[in-house]
Amino acid sequence: MPFRHLQNKPQKLPTFTTEASSYRQSPSIKSLPHRSLHSMAQRHGPLILLHLGLAPTLLVSSADCAKEIFKTHDIIFANRPDSSIPRRLLYDYKDVSLAPYGEYWRQMRSICVLQLLSLKRVQSFRFIRQEEINLMIEKINQSYSSSSTIDLSEVFPSLTNDIVCRVAFGRRYAECEDRIVDDHMKRQSEGVDISEDQKDIVDVLLQIQKESVTNSISLSRESIKAVVLDMFAAGTDTIHISLEWTMTELIRHPQVMKEAQDEIRRIVGSKPDITEDDLENQLKMSRFKGRDPKSWKEPEEFRPERFLNSSIDFKGHDFRFIPFGEGRRGCPGATFALVIIELVLASLLRKFDWALPGETRAEDMDVTESWGLSVHRKLPLVVVATPY
C-alpha cells in the first residue's frame, strides 16, 4: 500500500482504531525500501509512523487503514512535504502533483481532469497510440528477421516517451527542444488552424490561458511548463515499468501467457490489428497484483485469474489495491495510462510468441528489483520474439 508524508506534527495525527497498530521511530530501511517497509508492516502492524529525516511519514499497509485515511481523513493528508529540489524543478510548485492543497491546486487539477485527461481528450490521442505501437511491432519484427534478441527494457521506455511527447508536445522525444512553448505560441499567433482532435496538451493549455477560463487563477507560462512536466514525469516511467513487469511475469508463467494469447487471438480473429474497441468491449485481461494476505490468497504469486469476473475497482474505490491512488490526490491520468498498457500488451501477445534466449528456463529468470522513484528490473528484459 502507498504511504503519505505528513506535514502535521505527530501529536496532531488523527486517531485510528485498528488492530495491531504500532508506532516505531527511526526504523532501519535497507537498499530496497519498498521491501523493507513491507517487512516492517508484517512485523509491526498496518499503521506505522516513521521519521524520514525531519518528515514524519505514515506507512499504511492495509485496506481498512487506507479506507479510513482516504475516506475520513483525506483532507489532513492532502498536502505534500516541502522540498527545495522539486520546488525548483516545478516552478515553485506550479504543477498539480506537488502543488500545495488549496485553490490553485483545485483549479489546476480541474483543468487536468476536465480538459487535458478527460475521456474525450484521451480518445483523441488514439491515432498517436496506434502509430507508435505499430512502429514498435515493426522494430520487434526486424529483430526476428535479423535473428537477434530484443531488449524490452529499451523498447518500452522509447515507446512511452514517444507517445507522451507526441500527446504533450506534438512531436517525438528525439525532436523535443526547450522552445516548445514558444513554437506553439507562435503557431497560435499566426492563426494556424488546428482541429480539436489534433491539439496536443500544450495547445490546450495555451487556449485555456488565452480564454481565461480559469477565472480566479491566471494560467501563467510557468504553470503551463509545470503541468506539462507533470504529464511527462508521471506518464512515462510508470507506464513502461508496468509493461516491463507484466511481460516479465507472463514469460515466467507460460501457461498464463498462453491463456491470454488464446483469448486475444480468438476475439480479434483475422483482423490486421487489435483496436481499443476490442479492449473496451471484450478483453478481460487482468492488470495488477496485491501483496496483502488478508486480501488475496497466495499474494506473492502471479495469478491474474483471481480478477476474472471480479467486481474489484482498481481505480481507487476498492482499497485492497490502489495503483492510481485515491482521494483528492488520486491520479487523474488513470484512463490515459490504462489504454496504453492494455493496447501494448494485447498487441504484443497477439502478434508474437515469447521466450527467453538460449537455454534459460522461465523458472530461472532473474527478477531482481532496482530501487528508484519507481521499482525497475535490475537487469534488462532480453527476450526472443517469434511472429505468430
Secondary structure by P-SEA (a helix, b strand, c coil): cbbbbbcccccccccccccbbbbbccccccccaaaaaaaaaaccccbbbbbccccbbbbbccaaaaaaaaccccccccbbbbbaaaaaaaccccccccccccaaaaaaaaaaacccccaaaaaaaaaaaaaaaaaaaaaaaaaaaacccccaaaaaaaaaaaaaaaacccccccccccaaaaaaaaaaaaccccccccccaaaaaaaaaaacccccccccaaaaaaaaaaaaaaccaaaaaaaaaaaaaaaacaaaaaaaaaaaaaaacccccccaaaaaccccccccccccccccccccccccccccccccccccccccccccccccccccaaaaaaaaaaaaaaaaaaccccccccccccccccccccccccccccccbbbbbbcc
